[in-house]
Amino acid sequence: MAIFVDETTKVLVQGLTGGQGKYHGLRNRDYGTQVVGGVTPGKGGQDVDGIPIFDSVADAVEATGANASFAAVPPKFASGAIMEAAEAGIGFVVCITEGIPAQDEAKVYNRLKRDFPGTRLLGPNCPGIISPGKCNIGITAGEIAQLPVDGGPNVGIVSRSGTLTYQALYELKQLGIGVSTCVGIGGDPVPGTNFIDCLSEFQNDPETHAIMMLGEIGGSAEEEAAEFIAANVTKPMSAYIAGVTAPAGKKMGHAGAIVSGNKGTAQGKMDALAGAGVKVGLNPTEAGELMAEIVAAL
């Protein structure tokens, strides 16, 4: 098993004819993901390396039976692309686009919740998702992900930072620890999928035996996750929070990574997670080593 995506997932790439869409879409396809079509208005009937292009998501879904979408389009088109996928019945949308205005993100988030509850958005401004050996949607390099082991133990990863997503995968691969699914939720202020969504799925996934969480300064998502963990998560966890040295009031990288006064600090998040029983590392490597100790005890 895995969460959100697996070997049965059929993926459309919105923007497959563009530079980024083509590069990452073909990498996803070559990894083994079922990339069944691309969508670019006005280019229907063409193909990219044998993958058919359609004028609309609705046309592509009708022809291919796609149930997931990879939106690799510029910021001004991203909100429209996400909503077009939802309107066509796509159940899982991954949007990697960075620079979408927060107001647009909020509108899309609330419209999806209100009108399209059957569609889950991952992102925007995220690296995507990989269920190793089964499906890879987004910009994560598949070769750094350790395949899950039959019978386990396997680890689920959820990360707010793209770079830390990759490092967490590679830390576990170096330690020979299998991964069920790795989800990069993105660092924007209004993510379509949050820590709690992923933690809940991992808790219910029989192939996931432990969970690794990578957070960062800003907002309250990690503190909220800690409350959820204390009440609902029984699987052992390790974590790392980036931004220990960040000064208050200064944005660090992600749009959502800003500390306001004593809120959103790395130390506050670390304390909350530790209080919920999570083993918190002082750097990503230590978080990986803590996970190795957890796995060894399973």
C-alpha positions as CSV (number, residue, x, y, z in Angstrom):
1,M,0.0,0.0,0.0
2,A,0.9,3.7,-0.2
3,I,-1.0,6.9,0.4
4,F,-2.6,9.1,-2.3
5,V,-0.9,7.5,-5.3
6,D,0.3,4.0,-6.4
7,E,0.9,1.9,-9.5
8,T,-2.7,2.3,-10.6
9,T,-2.7,6.1,-10.7
10,K,-3.1,7.5,-14.2
11,V,-1.6,11.0,-14.6
12,L,-2.1,13.9,-16.9
13,V,0.5,16.6,-17.2
14,Q,-1.0,20.1,-17.6
15,G,1.7,21.9,-19.5
16,L,3.5,18.9,-20.9
17,T,4.4,20.9,-24.0
18,G,6.3,23.4,-21.9
19,G,9.9,23.1,-20.9
20,Q,9.4,22.2,-17.2
21,G,6.3,20.1,-17.9
22,K,8.1,18.1,-20.5
23,Y,11.3,17.6,-18.6
24,H,9.6,16.4,-15.3
25,G,6.7,14.7,-17.0
26,L,8.9,12.5,-19.0
27,R,11.1,11.8,-16.0
28,N,7.9,10.7,-14.1
29,R,7.0,8.5,-17.1
30,D,10.4,7.0,-17.3
31,Y,10.3,6.2,-13.6
32,G,7.3,4.0,-14.3
33,T,4.4,6.4,-13.5
34,Q,1.4,5.9,-15.8
35,V,1.6,9.3,-17.6
36,V,-1.3,8.9,-20.0
37,G,-1.7,12.3,-21.5
38,G,-0.8,16.0,-21.6
39,V,-3.1,19.1,-21.7
40,T,-2.2,22.3,-23.6
41,P,-5.1,24.3,-25.1
42,G,-4.7,24.6,-28.9
43,K,-2.3,21.7,-29.2
44,G,-4.7,18.8,-29.1
45,G,-3.8,16.0,-31.4
46,Q,-0.1,16.5,-31.0
47,D,2.1,14.3,-28.8
48,V,5.2,14.6,-26.6
49,D,7.5,11.6,-27.0
50,G,4.4,9.4,-27.7
51,I,2.2,10.9,-25.0
52,P,-1.0,12.3,-26.5
53,I,-1.8,16.0,-26.0
54,F,-5.4,17.2,-25.5
55,D,-7.0,20.6,-25.6
56,S,-8.7,20.3,-22.2
57,V,-8.6,18.2,-19.1
58,A,-12.1,17.0,-19.7
59,D,-11.1,15.6,-23.2
60,A,-8.1,13.9,-21.7
61,V,-10.0,12.3,-18.9
62,E,-12.6,11.0,-21.3
63,A,-10.0,9.5,-23.6
64,T,-7.6,8.1,-21.0
65,G,-9.4,7.6,-17.7
66,A,-6.9,9.8,-15.9
67,N,-7.5,10.3,-12.1
68,A,-4.5,12.5,-11.3
69,S,-3.0,15.7,-12.7
70,F,0.5,17.3,-12.6
71,A,0.1,21.0,-13.1
72,A,3.3,22.5,-14.4
73,V,2.1,25.9,-15.6
74,P,3.1,29.5,-14.9
75,P,1.6,31.3,-11.9
76,K,-1.0,33.3,-13.8
77,F,-2.5,30.1,-15.2
78,A,-2.1,27.8,-12.2
79,S,-5.3,28.5,-10.4
80,G,-7.3,28.0,-13.6
81,A,-5.5,24.7,-14.3
82,I,-6.2,23.4,-10.8
83,M,-9.9,24.3,-11.1
84,E,-10.1,22.8,-14.6
85,A,-8.8,19.5,-13.3
86,A,-11.3,19.5,-10.4
87,E,-14.2,20.3,-12.8
88,A,-13.2,17.4,-15.0
89,G,-13.4,15.0,-12.0
90,I,-9.6,14.6,-11.3
91,G,-9.3,13.3,-7.7
92,F,-5.6,14.3,-7.1
93,V,-3.9,17.4,-8.4
94,V,-0.2,18.1,-7.8
95,C,0.8,21.8,-8.5
96,I,4.5,22.6,-8.4
97,T,4.1,26.2,-9.4
98,E,5.9,28.8,-7.3
99,G,4.8,32.5,-7.0
100,I,1.0,32.1,-7.0
101,P,-0.5,35.1,-5.1
102,A,-1.7,34.0,-1.6
103,Q,-5.1,35.5,-2.4
104,D,-5.5,33.2,-5.4
105,E,-4.4,30.2,-3.4
106,A,-7.0,31.0,-0.8
107,K,-9.7,31.3,-3.4
108,V,-8.8,27.9,-5.0
109,Y,-8.5,26.2,-1.6
110,N,-11.9,27.4,-0.5
111,R,-13.6,26.6,-3.8
112,L,-12.2,23.1,-3.8
113,K,-13.4,22.6,-0.2
114,R,-16.9,23.9,-1.0
115,D,-17.5,22.7,-4.6
116,F,-15.1,19.8,-5.2
117,P,-14.6,17.9,-2.0
118,G,-13.5,14.8,-4.0
119,T,-10.4,16.6,-5.3
120,R,-7.3,16.8,-3.2
121,L,-4.7,19.5,-4.1
122,L,-1.0,18.9,-3.2
123,G,0.9,22.2,-3.3
124,P,1.3,24.7,-4.8
125,N,5.0,25.4,-4.6
126,C,5.8,21.8,-3.7
127,P,8.1,19.1,-5.0
128,G,5.2,16.6,-5.4
129,I,4.8,13.0,-4.2
130,I,6.5,9.7,-4.7
131,S,5.4,6.2,-3.7
132,P,8.8,4.5,-4.5
133,G,8.6,1.9,-7.2
134,K,4.9,2.7,-7.9
135,C,4.3,6.4,-8.9
136,N,6.2,9.7,-8.9
137,I,4.4,13.0,-9.7
138,G,6.4,16.1,-9.6
139,I,10.1,17.1,-9.5
140,T,11.6,14.6,-7.0
141,A,14.4,12.4,-8.4
142,G,13.2,8.9,-8.2
143,E,16.7,7.4,-7.8
144,I,17.0,8.9,-4.2
145,A,14.0,7.0,-2.9
146,Q,14.5,3.6,-1.3
147,L,11.9,1.0,-2.3
148,P,9.6,-0.2,0.4
149,V,10.3,-3.6,1.9
150,D,7.6,-6.3,1.8
151,G,6.3,-6.7,5.3
152,G,8.3,-3.6,6.4
153,P,9.3,-1.8,8.3
154,N,8.8,1.2,6.0
155,V,8.7,4.9,6.7
156,G,6.3,7.6,5.5
157,I,7.7,11.1,4.9
158,V,5.9,14.4,5.0
159,S,7.8,17.7,4.5
160,R,7.1,21.3,4.1
161,S,10.5,22.0,2.4
162,G,11.3,20.7,-1.0
163,T,15.0,20.5,-0.4
164,L,14.4,18.7,2.9
165,T,12.1,16.3,1.1
166,Y,15.0,15.2,-1.0
167,Q,17.4,15.1,1.9
168,A,15.1,13.0,4.0
169,L,14.7,10.5,1.2
170,Y,18.4,10.3,0.7
171,E,19.2,10.0,4.4
172,L,16.9,7.0,4.6
173,K,18.2,5.5,1.4
174,Q,21.8,5.7,2.8
175,L,20.5,3.8,5.9
176,G,18.7,1.2,3.8
177,I,15.3,2.1,5.1
178,G,12.3,1.6,2.8
179,V,9.8,4.4,2.1
180,S,6.1,3.8,1.6
181,T,5.3,7.3,0.3
182,C,7.0,10.7,0.5
183,V,4.8,13.8,0.4
184,G,6.1,17.3,-0.1
185,I,3.3,19.6,0.9
186,G,5.0,22.9,0.0
187,G,5.9,26.0,1.9
188,D,3.2,28.5,0.8
189,P,0.8,30.0,3.3
190,V,-2.3,28.2,1.9
191,P,-1.3,24.6,1.1
192,G,-3.9,22.3,-0.4
193,T,-2.8,19.4,1.8
194,N,-1.3,19.9,5.2
195,F,0.7,17.9,7.8
196,I,-2.4,16.5,9.5
197,D,-3.9,15.2,6.2
198,C,-0.7,13.2,5.6
199,L,-0.3,12.1,9.2
200,S,-3.8,10.7,9.2
201,E,-3.2,8.8,6.0
202,F,0.1,7.4,7.2
203,Q,-1.5,6.3,10.5
204,N,-4.1,4.4,8.6
205,D,-1.7,2.9,6.0
206,P,-0.7,-0.7,6.9
207,E,2.5,-0.4,4.8
208,T,3.7,2.6,6.8
209,H,5.3,1.6,10.2
210,A,6.9,4.9,11.2
211,I,6.7,8.5,10.1
212,M,9.3,11.2,9.5
213,M,8.2,14.9,9.5
214,L,10.2,17.9,8.2
215,G,8.9,21.3,9.1
216,E,10.2,24.9,9.3
217,I,9.6,28.2,10.9
218,G,6.5,30.2,10.4
219,G,2.8,29.6,10.9
220,S,1.3,27.1,13.3
221,A,1.1,24.0,11.1
222,E,3.7,22.1,13.1
223,E,2.1,22.9,16.4
224,E,-1.3,21.8,15.1
225,A,0.3,18.6,13.9
226,A,1.8,18.0,17.3
227,E,-1.7,18.2,18.9
228,F,-3.0,15.8,16.3
229,I,-0.1,13.4,16.9
230,A,-0.6,13.4,20.6
231,A,-4.3,12.5,20.2
232,N,-4.3,10.3,17.1
233,V,-0.9,8.9,15.9
234,T,0.4,5.7,17.5
235,K,3.2,5.1,15.0
236,P,6.7,6.2,16.1
237,M,8.0,9.4,14.6
238,S,11.1,11.5,14.1
239,A,11.2,15.1,13.0
240,Y,13.4,18.1,12.1
241,I,12.4,21.8,12.1
242,A,14.4,24.1,9.9
243,G,15.2,27.7,10.8
244,V,16.5,27.6,14.4
245,T,18.7,30.7,13.8
246,A,16.0,32.7,11.9
247,P,15.5,36.2,13.4
248,A,11.9,37.3,14.3
249,G,10.0,39.1,11.5
250,K,12.3,38.0,8.7
251,K,11.0,35.7,6.0
252,M,13.3,32.8,5.2
253,G,12.8,31.3,1.8
254,H,9.3,30.1,1.6
255,A,6.4,32.6,1.6
256,G,5.0,30.9,4.7
257,A,8.3,30.8,6.6
258,I,8.1,34.0,8.7
259,V,8.4,34.3,12.4
260,S,6.1,36.8,14.1
261,G,7.2,37.7,17.6
262,N,7.3,34.5,19.6
263,K,5.0,32.6,17.2
264,G,6.2,30.2,14.6
265,T,9.7,29.8,16.0
266,A,11.7,26.6,15.4
267,Q,12.1,26.0,19.1
268,G,8.4,26.3,19.8
269,K,7.7,23.8,17.1
270,M,10.4,21.4,18.3
271,D,9.1,21.6,21.9
272,A,5.5,20.9,20.7
273,L,6.6,17.9,18.7
274,A,8.8,16.6,21.5
275,G,5.9,17.0,23.9
276,A,3.8,14.8,21.6
277,G,6.3,12.0,21.8
278,V,8.2,12.7,18.6
279,K,12.0,12.2,18.5
280,V,13.3,15.6,17.3
281,G,16.7,15.9,15.6
282,L,18.8,19.0,15.5
283,N,19.6,18.5,11.8
284,P,18.2,16.4,9.0
285,T,20.9,13.7,9.4
286,E,20.2,13.4,13.1
287,A,16.5,13.0,12.3
288,G,17.4,10.2,9.9
289,E,19.6,8.5,12.5
290,L,16.7,8.8,15.0
291,M,14.5,7.1,12.5
292,A,17.0,4.3,12.1
293,E,16.9,3.7,15.8
294,I,13.1,3.6,15.6
295,V,13.1,1.2,12.7
296,A,15.6,-1.1,14.4
297,A,13.3,-1.4,17.4
298,L,10.2,-2.3,15.4
